[in-house]
Amino acid sequence: MGHYEASREMATVELQLVTNNHARAQAYYMIGSAWLREAGAASDKGKLQAAEKAFREAVNLDPHYDSAFFNLGYTLLRQNEREESNAAFKEFIRAAAENPESGRGFPLSPKAHVAEFSIVDSKGRRFSSESLRGRFVLLDFWATWCPPCIRAFPAIRQLSQFFPEDQFLLLSVNEDVDSQETWRQFSRANELDWIQVWDENSKLYHAFGLTSGTNLSLPRYVLIDADGFVRQIYSGTDQLGLVLGQVVRTVRSQYPSSRPVP
């Protein structure tokens, strides 16, 4: 709640009391989070560097601590360290898949069959429920007015490149229903270089029954298997590490020898 120094002091005391690596990693995570939040929109260089140092301590102590990898990637991005940031977000995906939490309810069983649909991406390519068969697909429903959607993009970008395209495709589906131009401008400005689709009148969103009314709940993620069945629908309240970890686990269950694309 803005008591950044007090939070760091409490975490520092905890470091002196705990003995196992995960607990120590959690303390460093709290220290890093306090520095990151205190850095604010001004991106204070000294505070960001202090946050980076704490998050690096956390992931060194616990290589499965996916949230710490995510915040490390975000901190590096705030410092315009793009290459290192990309590497941290890729490690976030790896750690999320190895985190025991992502094994909750696993394996994900096939649920309802996907309703027929046809969409066109920003490059004019057409994708349909039929043409996507034979590989796993993650639909990422988002909007420019949704901060959690946008915060997830650096990890989403890495996930889009994580597996070969004949095994997995990620489609980000925009829900700015009032203006296609809003979506196009945002996509260009933020270099959204994976598959981008504008969902006119939220037809695709409603086809999956993601809301019972007219108000959209975002982000939403829909995992579809190679046979055209929905394996899981995630909401914005689900932790991103759980979502991406289960996606990677599910794809690897079908392709055990698959390795991340370099």
Order of alpha helices (4+ residues) and beta strands (2+ residues): alpha-alpha-alpha-alpha-alpha-beta-beta-beta-alpha-beta-alpha-beta-alpha-beta-beta-alpha
